Amino acid sequence: MSMKTAVFCVAVGVGAIASGSVSARAIVDIDVAPPAPREEVVPPPRVGFVWASGFWNWDGHKHVWKAGHWEHERAGHHWVSDRWDQRDGHWHHEAGHWD
């Protein structure tokens, strides 16, 4: 990463924190395919919450299952679940987020 890119990333991060709209959207590219998703029992709906399904997370060395959880609903937005896609021979993880 160039110094110019690093400075830009820091500036964007500081701006997001200052505006109160921090959204951690970590992106991971690795050569190791995630295992098949685990079957989860989805609890009954809760008013004001959206279920975020479990997924395989990469801890830097191996895939680790992260169980599903409730997210506070955000008016006018919908939850986009975590997902893995294969791109150019690598596995790309996009973290769950609100759209």
Summary of the structure (lengths in Angstrom):
residues: 99
radius of gyration: 16.1
end to end distance: 27.9
largest distance: 48.8
contacts: 193
relative contact order: 0.22
helix: 17%
strand: 34%
